[in-house]
Amino acid sequence: MLRQRIITALFLGAGIFSVILFLPNQWLAAVFALVTLLAAREWANLISLPGQLWKITYVALLAVMLIVVWTWVRPDHAHTVFLIAVLWWAGAVIMLAAYEPGWLHTGWLQWILGLSGFVVLVPTWLSLVILHEQYPALLVFLLVLVGASDTSAYFAGKRFGKNKLAPSLSPGKTREGLWSALIISLVLAVPGMYALGLDKAVWIYFLCLSLVTVLAALIGDLFESLLKRRAGVKDSGTILPGHGGILDRIDSLTAAAPGFMLGVYWIYG
């Protein structure tokens, strides 16, 4: 399983960075939109929409939202979209902290999870597209930061994990894994500041942004764990051998990217 996981990760990494380096922004937006719609399909399955028609309608509505955002939301006016996403995730933190297993099949949770798919997936797509258009080096940094922290947490948790982080949501996550992810974020942020040519005046801010981004990534991961626990499945799908579904790979990014994008706006005005 680990060997298959590593092979899939290498192919995914090569594919993603090839898209970033070689495709123009419009084509990258289209590729990432397709990935987003595949993720929306998995989301529809996880929230147990009744029947194929409802699931197709859900994905179609999200596709319409992507088109609307692409058509009407310009990069210099996208702050509101990202702020809405960040506020949603702030609310999600409260919900996860207060989580009780008895919530899983309540009607109000069904509505929240259904609507949240739009608030989660669309801003993630938009943030990646804008980063690619305006700050491609920062897009690479974000993907490396989230990927490395996620990998570090996984292996540190396997090797040193003793204290469960959120046993009722994701028994495999440990506090040791979280500390490892935070340390890795700082290790990457320091050379990242030099490589990005950031002014020394924003170094401390960028270190804090990297830490917050990794913490947000954890929230995204835990929220998907809530979705999977509700659906009674281990993975969101089977499209990626050794990893599961699309959501299993982008769950951390969905919470990390919008907040990171707001932070980038602050740095660059």
Salt bridges, closest charged atoms under 4 A:
ASP76 OD1 - HIS77 ND1 3.44
ASP150 OD2 - ARG249 NH1 3.75
ASP221 OD1 - LYS173 NZ 3.17
GLU224 OE1 - LYS228 NZ 3.74
ASP235 OD1 - LYS234 NZ 3.91
ASP248 OD1 - LYS228 NZ 3.02
